[in-house]
Amino acid sequence: MPSAQPPDRPAPPLLLLKEITKQFPGVVANDRVTVEVRAGEVHALLGENGAGKTTLVKVLYGIHQPDGGEILLRGKPVRIRAPRDALHLGVGMVPQHFLLVRRHTVAENICLGLSGTRALFPSRQVERRIRELGDRYGLGVDPRAPVWSLSISEQQRVEILKALLRGAEILILDEPTSVLTPQEAQGLFAVMRRMTEEGHAVIFITHKLDEVLAVADRITVLRKGRVVDTLPARAADKRTLARMMVGRDVEFRPARAPTAPQGEALRVEDLWAQNDRGLPALRGVSFTVQRGEIVGVAGVAGNGQREQVEVITGLRRATRGRVWVLGQDVTNGNARAVLEAGVAHIPEERLRAGIVGAMSVAENLVLRRYRYAPFSRGPLLNPSAIAGFAQRMIAAYSIATPSPRLPARALSGGNIQRLILARELSGEPALVVAAHPTSGLDISATEQIHMLLLRRREEGAGILLVSEDLDEVLTLSDRIVVMFGGEVMGIVPAAEADRERIGLMMTGQRP
């Protein structure tokens, strides 16, 4: 009688990160992290800033070497010492900030570093291969087009094609929708699904829970360097995932008290300005912000939002048009004159423009008002008044610091932003210009900053909120200004706004 055959063993996962540990001085970034990725799935990595997501994929891509654990591909241990090893093993990565040579064509960029090809004057065979992969995965782009002529979403396609042409079976996407319109994000999700249908695996890093639930097959949640759980997307919801990420319930739509208009805080009329290259960045922009309302500015990066903020806050000259704050013409006034007119500025680049890193937390907190009593006595500063004010602001705004004397650059991103908000909002400004106030921040810091902005709105300030996060704009705004190509495509009351309508306007379609 023949012996019974042993049951078939399940195939090993395409990728297994097993007990990965990675330490930096004073920090355990990954603490025995195990993640299994299967062929044909989108696997999302979720976690707050500092949870260990980026460190983990840098270990996988050969940028960091693990201090413990192992990496297995198709059940076999591998050593990935550098990104070239990862590419050789079929692991590709699309960075959040694209690594493309703008003056070169699509094909030239894809050929850079690709063995067996010429970076300059690529062969027609390479161009044909780019077109074939583009058609196969929905990544259509002209191989001969210069990169500078492409939209952001088209540049992202080039990065994905670069990975696919190098044989990537596992593709890491780091915050891939942060620069896309809702329609472009849906297009990317379609690409991801086509890839998984053909057996590829996609590791999807994002903080947008709606997107995770829409496209992921399984989700691994990290908190403080450890795995909280891995679960099927169909068994998850936003509140459950957020609770796993931060360890408590999160309020996604903070309560918005009704407010009555209290007069005009800001008027911008027919505003024109140039960018750093001397090209038109603003083309006849006009809108108002009332006291007691939040006006959100929506648009893909590079459509005039930065220049608009800089003109309003006195950091860039307008070539035409006017800016009024509380009825006072501040057009082309310097930054101090604008601040003294009652404007608070939460800058986009918090490290470069929001703080003086070498100065202490306390000194940064009084930068707006150090010239005035009680912080100065004649030509001298009053250290006791500064220290007392700093202690009150640290407590009121939950700034995590061991001492007010700590250099501001030593704070985390979320605490630097809390410091900036404390300084700017403590003077009870009439107008708050908030440029990307939660960019790069985790759920907890974002939640707190949203509540602070809403509180200032309720107290009668006008708030101009510039953000590339459309969910943030839709959640907080009373009215939404949509920009494209330096122009206002339309101004939409929040009650009438929806993602699809705003997304189409962000691509240049007027309502």
TADANOR-V583903 format. One line per field, one symbol per residue. burial: + if it has 9 or more other C-alpha atoms within 8 Angstrom, else -. A space follows every 10 residues. Layout:
BEGIN
burial->???
END
This chain:
BEGIN
burial->---------- --++++++++ +++----+++ ++++-+++++ ++++++++-+ +++-++++++ ++++++-+++ +++-+----+ +++-++++-+ +++++--+-- ---+++++++ +--+--+++- -+---++--+ +-+++-+++- +-+-+++--+ --++++++++ ++++++++++ ++++++--++ +++++---++ ++++++--++ +++++++-+- -++-++++++ +++-++++-+ +++--+-+-- ++++++---+ ---------- ---+++++++ +++++----+ ++++++-+++ ++++++++++ --+++-++++ ++++++++-- +++++++--+ ++-++-+++- ++++++++-+ +-+++++-++ ++++++---+ ----+++--- ++--+++-++ +-++--+-+- ---+-++++- +--+++++++ +++++---++ +++++++--- +++-+++-++ +-++-+++-+ ++++++++-+ --++-+++++ ++++++++++ ++++--+--- ++++++-+-- -
END
